[in-house]
């Protein structure tokens, strides 16, 4: 059945986003391109993830701020 635009959009949970969804959300809201590989690098460098490997955007943002503060 074709989508006539009446079907609801899937919702995203900002406390449990896949890396792909996090990259999409951050790119659309931040005004700069955020790629999956950028986030995967951050995770490899210690960015927090949920037990299932998803990202909590608030925890990820806090980690990024902490990383930026320590870079000085």
PyMOL Python script that loads the backbone (N, CA, C, O; Angstrom):
from pymol import cmd

cmd.read_pdbstr("""\
ATOM      1  N   UNK A   1       0.841  -1.179   0.000  1.00  0.00           N
ATOM      2  CA  UNK A   1       0.000   0.000   0.000  1.00  0.00           C
ATOM      3  C   UNK A   1       0.885   1.239   0.000  1.00  0.00           C
ATOM      4  O   UNK A   1       1.777   1.342   0.842  1.00  0.00           O
ATOM      5  N   UNK A   2       0.675   2.173  -0.902  1.00  0.00           N
ATOM      6  CA  UNK A   2       1.518   3.362  -0.962  1.00  0.00           C
ATOM      7  C   UNK A   2       1.283   4.265   0.245  1.00  0.00           C
ATOM      8  O   UNK A   2       0.195   4.300   0.818  1.00  0.00           O
ATOM      9  N   UNK A   3       2.332   4.991   0.611  1.00  0.00           N
ATOM     10  CA  UNK A   3       2.253   5.931   1.727  1.00  0.00           C
ATOM     11  C   UNK A   3       1.626   7.221   1.221  1.00  0.00           C
ATOM     12  O   UNK A   3       2.178   7.886   0.345  1.00  0.00           O
ATOM     13  N   UNK A   4       0.471   7.571   1.776  1.00  0.00           N
ATOM     14  CA  UNK A   4      -0.211   8.790   1.342  1.00  0.00           C
ATOM     15  C   UNK A   4       0.093   9.974   2.250  1.00  0.00           C
ATOM     16  O   UNK A   4      -0.544  11.022   2.145  1.00  0.00           O
ATOM     17  N   UNK A   5       1.062   9.806   3.137  1.00  0.00           N
ATOM     18  CA  UNK A   5       1.440  10.889   4.030  1.00  0.00           C
ATOM     19  C   UNK A   5       0.668  10.902   5.331  1.00  0.00           C
ATOM     20  O   UNK A   5       0.967  11.705   6.215  1.00  0.00           O
ATOM     21  N   UNK A   6      -0.330  10.020   5.471  1.00  0.00           N
ATOM     22  CA  UNK A   6      -1.122   9.989   6.694  1.00  0.00           C
ATOM     23  C   UNK A   6      -0.510   9.104   7.775  1.00  0.00           C
ATOM     24  O   UNK A   6      -0.894   9.195   8.942  1.00  0.00           O
ATOM     25  N   UNK A   7       0.428   8.259   7.400  1.00  0.00           N
ATOM     26  CA  UNK A   7       1.007   7.370   8.403  1.00  0.00           C
ATOM     27  C   UNK A   7       1.938   8.169   9.314  1.00  0.00           C
ATOM     28  O   UNK A   7       2.640   9.071   8.859  1.00  0.00           O
ATOM     29  N   UNK A   8       1.937   7.828  10.607  1.00  0.00           N
ATOM     30  CA  UNK A   8       2.778   8.576  11.543  1.00  0.00           C
ATOM     31  C   UNK A   8       4.251   8.309  11.289  1.00  0.00           C
ATOM     32  O   UNK A   8       4.634   7.218  10.867  1.00  0.00           O
ATOM     33  N   UNK A   9       5.065   9.311  11.550  1.00  0.00           N
ATOM     34  CA  UNK A   9       6.505   9.152  11.422  1.00  0.00           C
ATOM     35  C   UNK A   9       7.013   8.375  12.630  1.00  0.00           C
ATOM     36  O   UNK A   9       6.504   8.540  13.738  1.00  0.00           O
ATOM     37  N   UNK A  10       8.000   7.542  12.419  1.00  0.00           N
ATOM     38  CA  UNK A  10       8.561   6.846  13.577  1.00  0.00           C
ATOM     39  C   UNK A  10       9.215   7.864  14.508  1.00  0.00           C
ATOM     40  O   UNK A  10       9.865   8.804  14.049  1.00  0.00           O
ATOM     41  N   UNK A  11       9.043   7.678  15.792  1.00  0.00           N
ATOM     42  CA  UNK A  11       9.625   8.627  16.739  1.00  0.00           C
ATOM     43  C   UNK A  11      11.023   8.181  17.124  1.00  0.00           C
ATOM     44  O   UNK A  11      11.351   6.994  17.102  1.00  0.00           O
ATOM     45  N   UNK A  12      11.826   9.152  17.472  1.00  0.00           N
ATOM     46  CA  UNK A  12      13.182   8.881  17.928  1.00  0.00           C
ATOM     47  C   UNK A  12      13.246   9.156  19.419  1.00  0.00           C
ATOM     48  O   UNK A  12      12.673  10.131  19.906  1.00  0.00           O
ATOM     49  N   UNK A  13      13.935   8.306  20.126  1.00  0.00           N
ATOM     50  CA  UNK A  13      14.115   8.471  21.560  1.00  0.00           C
ATOM     51  C   UNK A  13      15.500   9.073  21.794  1.00  0.00           C
ATOM     52  O   UNK A  13      16.501   8.394  21.565  1.00  0.00           O
ATOM     53  N   UNK A  14      15.588  10.325  22.243  1.00  0.00           N
ATOM     54  CA  UNK A  14      16.902  10.963  22.408  1.00  0.00           C
ATOM     55  C   UNK A  14      17.766  10.314  23.488  1.00  0.00           C
ATOM     56  O   UNK A  14      18.953  10.623  23.594  1.00  0.00           O
ATOM     57  N   UNK A  15      17.187   9.421  24.289  1.00  0.00           N
ATOM     58  CA  UNK A  15      17.986   8.729  25.296  1.00  0.00           C
ATOM     59  C   UNK A  15      18.459   7.357  24.815  1.00  0.00           C
ATOM     60  O   UNK A  15      19.161   6.652  25.540  1.00  0.00           O
ATOM     61  N   UNK A  16      18.074   6.980  23.596  1.00  0.00           N
ATOM     62  CA  UNK A  16      18.482   5.671  23.057  1.00  0.00           C
ATOM     63  C   UNK A  16      18.472   5.712  21.538  1.00  0.00           C
ATOM     64  O   UNK A  16      17.595   5.138  20.892  1.00  0.00           O
ATOM     65  N   UNK A  17      19.467   6.405  20.973  1.00  0.00           N
ATOM     66  CA  UNK A  17      19.569   6.523  19.516  1.00  0.00           C
ATOM     67  C   UNK A  17      20.677   5.624  18.986  1.00  0.00           C
ATOM     68  O   UNK A  17      21.728   5.470  19.608  1.00  0.00           O
ATOM     69  N   UNK A  18      20.421   5.039  17.832  1.00  0.00           N
ATOM     70  CA  UNK A  18      21.500   4.329  17.148  1.00  0.00           C
ATOM     71  C   UNK A  18      22.521   5.374  16.692  1.00  0.00           C
ATOM     72  O   UNK A  18      22.218   6.565  16.632  1.00  0.00           O
ATOM     73  N   UNK A  19      23.717   4.920  16.377  1.00  0.00           N
ATOM     74  CA  UNK A  19      24.748   5.839  15.886  1.00  0.00           C
ATOM     75  C   UNK A  19      24.262   6.542  14.625  1.00  0.00           C
ATOM     76  O   UNK A  19      24.480   7.742  14.461  1.00  0.00           O
ATOM     77  N   UNK A  20      23.609   5.806  13.740  1.00  0.00           N
ATOM     78  CA  UNK A  20      23.102   6.388  12.495  1.00  0.00           C
ATOM     79  C   UNK A  20      22.062   7.473  12.779  1.00  0.00           C
ATOM     80  O   UNK A  20      22.114   8.552  12.189  1.00  0.00           O
ATOM     81  N   UNK A  21      21.117   7.189  13.682  1.00  0.00           N
ATOM     82  CA  UNK A  21      20.096   8.177  14.020  1.00  0.00           C
ATOM     83  C   UNK A  21      20.704   9.382  14.728  1.00  0.00           C
ATOM     84  O   UNK A  21      20.294  10.516  14.479  1.00  0.00           O
ATOM     85  N   UNK A  22      21.677   9.149  15.608  1.00  0.00           N
ATOM     86  CA  UNK A  22      22.339  10.257  16.294  1.00  0.00           C
ATOM     87  C   UNK A  22      23.041  11.165  15.290  1.00  0.00           C
ATOM     88  O   UNK A  22      22.970  12.389  15.403  1.00  0.00           O
ATOM     89  N   UNK A  23      23.713  10.577  14.320  1.00  0.00           N
ATOM     90  CA  UNK A  23      24.390  11.377  13.297  1.00  0.00           C
ATOM     91  C   UNK A  23      23.378  12.208  12.514  1.00  0.00           C
ATOM     92  O   UNK A  23      23.625  13.378  12.221  1.00  0.00           O
ATOM     93  N   UNK A  24      22.252  11.610  12.180  1.00  0.00           N
ATOM     94  CA  UNK A  24      21.210  12.319  11.440  1.00  0.00           C
ATOM     95  C   UNK A  24      20.642  13.477  12.266  1.00  0.00           C
ATOM     96  O   UNK A  24      20.519  14.596  11.766  1.00  0.00           O
ATOM     97  N   UNK A  25      20.300  13.212  13.516  1.00  0.00           N
ATOM     98  CA  UNK A  25      19.727  14.248  14.380  1.00  0.00           C
ATOM     99  C   UNK A  25      20.725  15.384  14.583  1.00  0.00           C
ATOM    100  O   UNK A  25      20.360  16.555  14.476  1.00  0.00           O
ATOM    101  N   UNK A  26      21.967  15.051  14.873  1.00  0.00           N
ATOM    102  CA  UNK A  26      22.974  16.089  15.119  1.00  0.00           C
ATOM    103  C   UNK A  26      23.263  16.903  13.862  1.00  0.00           C
ATOM    104  O   UNK A  26      23.490  18.110  13.948  1.00  0.00           O
ATOM    105  N   UNK A  27      23.258  16.271  12.716  1.00  0.00           N
ATOM    106  CA  UNK A  27      23.468  16.997  11.460  1.00  0.00           C
ATOM    107  C   UNK A  27      22.314  17.948  11.182  1.00  0.00           C
ATOM    108  O   UNK A  27      22.529  19.099  10.803  1.00  0.00           O
ATOM    109  N   UNK A  28      21.096  17.469  11.369  1.00  0.00           N
ATOM    110  CA  UNK A  28      19.922  18.300  11.073  1.00  0.00           C
ATOM    111  C   UNK A  28      19.739  19.440  12.058  1.00  0.00           C
ATOM    112  O   UNK A  28      19.227  20.496  11.685  1.00  0.00           O
ATOM    113  N   UNK A  29      20.142  19.255  13.303  1.00  0.00           N
ATOM    114  CA  UNK A  29      19.923  20.297  14.312  1.00  0.00           C
ATOM    115  C   UNK A  29      21.143  21.170  14.543  1.00  0.00           C
ATOM    116  O   UNK A  29      21.013  22.294  15.029  1.00  0.00           O
ATOM    117  N   UNK A  30      22.316  20.681  14.206  1.00  0.00           N
ATOM    118  CA  UNK A  30      23.533  21.414  14.518  1.00  0.00           C
ATOM    119  C   UNK A  30      24.079  22.282  13.411  1.00  0.00           C
ATOM    120  O   UNK A  30      24.926  23.141  13.657  1.00  0.00           O
ATOM    121  N   UNK A  31      23.615  22.078  12.208  1.00  0.00           N
ATOM    122  CA  UNK A  31      24.086  22.904  11.099  1.00  0.00           C
ATOM    123  C   UNK A  31      25.426  22.482  10.523  1.00  0.00           C
ATOM    124  O   UNK A  31      25.928  23.133   9.606  1.00  0.00           O
ATOM    125  N   UNK A  32      26.019  21.411  11.035  1.00  0.00           N
ATOM    126  CA  UNK A  32      27.252  20.881  10.460  1.00  0.00           C
ATOM    127  C   UNK A  32      27.077  19.387  10.232  1.00  0.00           C
ATOM    128  O   UNK A  32      26.266  18.740  10.894  1.00  0.00           O
ATOM    129  N   UNK A  33      27.826  18.857   9.313  1.00  0.00           N
ATOM    130  CA  UNK A  33      27.749  17.435   8.991  1.00  0.00           C
ATOM    131  C   UNK A  33      28.377  16.610  10.108  1.00  0.00           C
ATOM    132  O   UNK A  33      29.556  16.779  10.422  1.00  0.00           O
ATOM    133  N   UNK A  34      27.604  15.734  10.698  1.00  0.00           N
ATOM    134  CA  UNK A  34      28.098  14.776  11.693  1.00  0.00           C
ATOM    135  C   UNK A  34      27.904  13.392  11.084  1.00  0.00           C
ATOM    136  O   UNK A  34      26.792  13.005  10.726  1.00  0.00           O
ATOM    137  N   UNK A  35      28.994  12.663  10.975  1.00  0.00           N
ATOM    138  CA  UNK A  35      28.922  11.356  10.336  1.00  0.00           C
ATOM    139  C   UNK A  35      28.926  10.241  11.381  1.00  0.00           C
ATOM    140  O   UNK A  35      29.307  10.441  12.535  1.00  0.00           O
ATOM    141  N   UNK A  36      28.497   9.082  10.947  1.00  0.00           N
ATOM    142  CA  UNK A  36      28.528   7.908  11.818  1.00  0.00           C
ATOM    143  C   UNK A  36      29.955   7.622  12.267  1.00  0.00           C
ATOM    144  O   UNK A  36      30.188   7.272  13.424  1.00  0.00           O
ATOM    145  N   UNK A  37      30.910   7.770  11.348  1.00  0.00           N
ATOM    146  CA  UNK A  37      32.302   7.472  11.713  1.00  0.00           C
ATOM    147  C   UNK A  37      32.826   8.452  12.755  1.00  0.00           C
ATOM    148  O   UNK A  37      33.660   8.071  13.577  1.00  0.00           O
ATOM    149  N   UNK A  38      32.369   9.688  12.749  1.00  0.00           N
ATOM    150  CA  UNK A  38      32.774  10.653  13.777  1.00  0.00           C
ATOM    151  C   UNK A  38      32.288  10.184  15.147  1.00  0.00           C
ATOM    152  O   UNK A  38      33.034  10.218  16.125  1.00  0.00           O
ATOM    153  N   UNK A  39      31.039   9.750  15.205  1.00  0.00           N
ATOM    154  CA  UNK A  39      30.482   9.291  16.476  1.00  0.00           C
ATOM    155  C   UNK A  39      31.148   7.983  16.899  1.00  0.00           C
ATOM    156  O   UNK A  39      31.457   7.801  18.077  1.00  0.00           O
ATOM    157  N   UNK A  40      31.367   7.090  15.970  1.00  0.00           N
ATOM    158  CA  UNK A  40      32.035   5.820  16.288  1.00  0.00           C
ATOM    159  C   UNK A  40      33.436   6.065  16.841  1.00  0.00           C
ATOM    160  O   UNK A  40      33.877   5.354  17.743  1.00  0.00           O
ATOM    161  N   UNK A  41      34.141   7.066  16.308  1.00  0.00           N
ATOM    162  CA  UNK A  41      35.465   7.432  16.828  1.00  0.00           C
ATOM    163  C   UNK A  41      35.346   7.929  18.264  1.00  0.00           C
ATOM    164  O   UNK A  41      36.153   7.573  19.123  1.00  0.00           O
ATOM    165  N   UNK A  42      34.322   8.764  18.518  1.00  0.00           N
ATOM    166  CA  UNK A  42      34.110   9.256  19.876  1.00  0.00           C
ATOM    167  C   UNK A  42      33.825   8.109  20.836  1.00  0.00           C
ATOM    168  O   UNK A  42      34.343   8.086  21.952  1.00  0.00           O
ATOM    169  N   UNK A  43      33.005   7.164  20.406  1.00  0.00           N
ATOM    170  CA  UNK A  43      32.698   6.008  21.249  1.00  0.00           C
ATOM    171  C   UNK A  43      33.978   5.220  21.538  1.00  0.00           C
ATOM    172  O   UNK A  43      34.202   4.785  22.668  1.00  0.00           O
ATOM    173  N   UNK A  44      34.804   5.042  20.527  1.00  0.00           N
ATOM    174  CA  UNK A  44      36.076   4.343  20.723  1.00  0.00           C
ATOM    175  C   UNK A  44      36.987   5.103  21.686  1.00  0.00           C
ATOM    176  O   UNK A  44      37.803   4.501  22.383  1.00  0.00           O
ATOM    177  N   UNK A  45      36.841   6.436  21.719  1.00  0.00           N
ATOM    178  CA  UNK A  45      37.645   7.275  22.613  1.00  0.00           C
ATOM    179  C   UNK A  45      37.030   7.424  24.000  1.00  0.00           C
ATOM    180  O   UNK A  45      37.582   8.127  24.847  1.00  0.00           O
ATOM    181  N   UNK A  46      35.876   6.760  24.246  1.00  0.00           N
ATOM    182  CA  UNK A  46      35.301   6.764  25.579  1.00  0.00           C
ATOM    183  C   UNK A  46      33.955   7.429  25.745  1.00  0.00           C
ATOM    184  O   UNK A  46      33.458   7.528  26.867  1.00  0.00           O
ATOM    185  N   UNK A  47      33.348   7.889  24.661  1.00  0.00           N
ATOM    186  CA  UNK A  47      32.008   8.474  24.784  1.00  0.00           C
ATOM    187  C   UNK A  47      31.058   7.430  25.351  1.00  0.00           C
ATOM    188  O   UNK A  47      31.118   6.262  24.969  1.00  0.00           O
ATOM    189  N   UNK A  48      30.184   7.844  26.260  1.00  0.00           N
ATOM    190  CA  UNK A  48      29.303   6.863  26.908  1.00  0.00           C
ATOM    191  C   UNK A  48      28.233   6.322  25.973  1.00  0.00           C
ATOM    192  O   UNK A  48      27.709   7.038  25.120  1.00  0.00           O
ATOM    193  N   UNK A  49      27.925   5.059  26.148  1.00  0.00           N
ATOM    194  CA  UNK A  49      26.827   4.428  25.414  1.00  0.00           C
ATOM    195  C   UNK A  49      25.953   3.677  26.418  1.00  0.00           C
ATOM    196  O   UNK A  49      26.390   3.356  27.524  1.00  0.00           O
ATOM    197  N   UNK A  50      24.747   3.412  26.025  1.00  0.00           N
ATOM    198  CA  UNK A  50      23.855   2.572  26.817  1.00  0.00           C
ATOM    199  C   UNK A  50      24.317   1.124  26.683  1.00  0.00           C
ATOM    200  O   UNK A  50      25.129   0.803  25.815  1.00  0.00           O
ATOM    201  N   UNK A  51      23.805   0.266  27.532  1.00  0.00           N
ATOM    202  CA  UNK A  51      24.195  -1.146  27.520  1.00  0.00           C
ATOM    203  C   UNK A  51      23.962  -1.810  26.168  1.00  0.00           C
ATOM    204  O   UNK A  51      24.676  -2.742  25.797  1.00  0.00           O
ATOM    205  N   UNK A  52      22.957  -1.326  25.429  1.00  0.00           N
ATOM    206  CA  UNK A  52      22.653  -1.918  24.128  1.00  0.00           C
ATOM    207  C   UNK A  52      23.411  -1.254  22.979  1.00  0.00           C
ATOM    208  O   UNK A  52      23.168  -1.573  21.815  1.00  0.00           O
ATOM    209  N   UNK A  53      24.326  -0.336  23.293  1.00  0.00           N
ATOM    210  CA  UNK A  53      25.132   0.318  22.267  1.00  0.00           C
ATOM    211  C   UNK A  53      24.536   1.594  21.715  1.00  0.00           C
ATOM    212  O   UNK A  53      25.170   2.265  20.901  1.00  0.00           O
ATOM    213  N   UNK A  54      23.326   1.946  22.138  1.00  0.00           N
ATOM    214  CA  UNK A  54      22.721   3.191  21.682  1.00  0.00           C
ATOM    215  C   UNK A  54      23.306   4.366  22.459  1.00  0.00           C
ATOM    216  O   UNK A  54      23.992   4.191  23.466  1.00  0.00           O
ATOM    217  N   UNK A  55      23.019   5.564  21.965  1.00  0.00           N
ATOM    218  CA  UNK A  55      23.527   6.781  22.589  1.00  0.00           C
ATOM    219  C   UNK A  55      22.411   7.562  23.254  1.00  0.00           C
ATOM    220  O   UNK A  55      21.303   7.665  22.727  1.00  0.00           O
ATOM    221  N   UNK A  56      22.718   8.108  24.412  1.00  0.00           N
ATOM    222  CA  UNK A  56      21.863   9.082  25.069  1.00  0.00           C
ATOM    223  C   UNK A  56      22.449  10.436  24.682  1.00  0.00           C
ATOM    224  O   UNK A  56      23.584  10.740  25.050  1.00  0.00           O
ATOM    225  N   UNK A  57      21.700  11.253  23.947  1.00  0.00           N
ATOM    226  CA  UNK A  57      22.249  12.512  23.444  1.00  0.00           C
ATOM    227  C   UNK A  57      22.704  13.446  24.554  1.00  0.00           C
ATOM    228  O   UNK A  57      23.685  14.170  24.381  1.00  0.00           O
ATOM    229  N   UNK A  58      22.012  13.448  25.693  1.00  0.00           N
ATOM    230  CA  UNK A  58      22.424  14.320  26.798  1.00  0.00           C
ATOM    231  C   UNK A  58      23.769  13.859  27.355  1.00  0.00           C
ATOM    232  O   UNK A  58      24.655  14.680  27.591  1.00  0.00           O
ATOM    233  N   UNK A  59      23.925  12.567  27.564  1.00  0.00           N
ATOM    234  CA  UNK A  59      25.195  12.048  28.077  1.00  0.00           C
ATOM    235  C   UNK A  59      26.315  12.256  27.062  1.00  0.00           C
ATOM    236  O   UNK A  59      27.441  12.581  27.436  1.00  0.00           O
ATOM    237  N   UNK A  60      26.012  12.072  25.795  1.00  0.00           N
ATOM    238  CA  UNK A  60      27.011  12.267  24.747  1.00  0.00           C
ATOM    239  C   UNK A  60      27.428  13.736  24.683  1.00  0.00           C
ATOM    240  O   UNK A  60      28.617  14.038  24.579  1.00  0.00           O
ATOM    241  N   UNK A  61      26.467  14.642  24.745  1.00  0.00           N
ATOM    242  CA  UNK A  61      26.785  16.078  24.715  1.00  0.00           C
ATOM    243  C   UNK A  61      27.633  16.467  25.918  1.00  0.00           C
ATOM    244  O   UNK A  61      28.586  17.235  25.782  1.00  0.00           O
ATOM    245  N   UNK A  62      27.298  15.947  27.091  1.00  0.00           N
ATOM    246  CA  UNK A  62      28.087  16.247  28.293  1.00  0.00           C
ATOM    247  C   UNK A  62      29.512  15.736  28.135  1.00  0.00           C
ATOM    248  O   UNK A  62      30.463  16.408  28.537  1.00  0.00           O
ATOM    249  N   UNK A  63      29.662  14.556  27.555  1.00  0.00           N
ATOM    250  CA  UNK A  63      30.996  14.002  27.323  1.00  0.00           C
ATOM    251  C   UNK A  63      31.778  14.888  26.353  1.00  0.00           C
ATOM    252  O   UNK A  63      32.963  15.146  26.563  1.00  0.00           O
ATOM    253  N   UNK A  64      31.114  15.354  25.287  1.00  0.00           N
ATOM    254  CA  UNK A  64      31.790  16.227  24.321  1.00  0.00           C
ATOM    255  C   UNK A  64      32.255  17.517  24.981  1.00  0.00           C
ATOM    256  O   UNK A  64      33.367  17.976  24.720  1.00  0.00           O
ATOM    257  N   UNK A  65      31.423  18.107  25.829  1.00  0.00           N
ATOM    258  CA  UNK A  65      31.799  19.346  26.532  1.00  0.00           C
ATOM    259  C   UNK A  65      33.013  19.072  27.431  1.00  0.00           C
ATOM    260  O   UNK A  65      33.954  19.864  27.477  1.00  0.00           O
ATOM    261  N   UNK A  66      32.977  17.966  28.127  1.00  0.00           N
ATOM    262  CA  UNK A  66      34.092  17.610  29.006  1.00  0.00           C
ATOM    263  C   UNK A  66      35.379  17.421  28.193  1.00  0.00           C
ATOM    264  O   UNK A  66      36.453  17.855  28.609  1.00  0.00           O
ATOM    265  N   UNK A  67      35.259  16.783  27.057  1.00  0.00           N
ATOM    266  CA  UNK A  67      36.420  16.586  26.185  1.00  0.00           C
ATOM    267  C   UNK A  67      36.961  17.920  25.676  1.00  0.00           C
ATOM    268  O   UNK A  67      38.173  18.127  25.625  1.00  0.00           O
ATOM    269  N   UNK A  68      36.063  18.815  25.304  1.00  0.00           N
ATOM    270  CA  UNK A  68      36.491  20.124  24.815  1.00  0.00           C
ATOM    271  C   UNK A  68      37.166  20.926  25.930  1.00  0.00           C
ATOM    272  O   UNK A  68      38.150  21.622  25.680  1.00  0.00           O
ATOM    273  N   UNK A  69      36.654  20.837  27.139  1.00  0.00           N
ATOM    274  CA  UNK A  69      37.228  21.578  28.269  1.00  0.00           C
ATOM    275  C   UNK A  69      38.621  21.051  28.597  1.00  0.00           C
ATOM    276  O   UNK A  69      39.498  21.817  28.994  1.00  0.00           O
ATOM    277  N   UNK A  70      38.823  19.765  28.434  1.00  0.00           N
ATOM    278  CA  UNK A  70      40.110  19.177  28.723  1.00  0.00           C
ATOM    279  C   UNK A  70      41.137  19.380  27.624  1.00  0.00           C
ATOM    280  O   UNK A  70      42.325  19.129  27.827  1.00  0.00           O
ATOM    281  N   UNK A  71      40.689  19.832  26.464  1.00  0.00           N
ATOM    282  CA  UNK A  71      41.580  20.001  25.318  1.00  0.00           C
ATOM    283  C   UNK A  71      42.428  21.270  25.415  1.00  0.00           C
ATOM    284  O   UNK A  71      43.400  21.430  24.678  1.00  0.00           O
ATOM    285  N   UNK A  72      42.060  22.160  26.317  1.00  0.00           N
ATOM    286  CA  UNK A  72      42.800  23.432  26.429  1.00  0.00           C
ATOM    287  C   UNK A  72      44.193  23.260  26.986  1.00  0.00           C
ATOM    288  O   UNK A  72      44.924  24.240  27.134  1.00  0.00           O
TER     289      UNK A  72
END
""", "prot")
cmd.dss("prot")
cmd.show_as("cartoon", "prot")
cmd.util.cbc("prot")
cmd.orient("prot")
